[in-house]
Amino acid sequence: MATETTLVLFKPDGIQQGLSGVVLDRFLKEGFRIRGL
């Protein structure tokens, strides 16, 4: 069984605007698992 890995990178302006939580929430709602930060 093959596993896939997705890398998510946040740009500095997204962090400054406080969007990291919104982005992570979207991934979690789609069923992705966070394995590290």
Secondary structure, 3 states (H helix, E strand, C coil): CCCCCCCCCCCHHHHHCCCHHHHHHHHHHCCCCCCCC
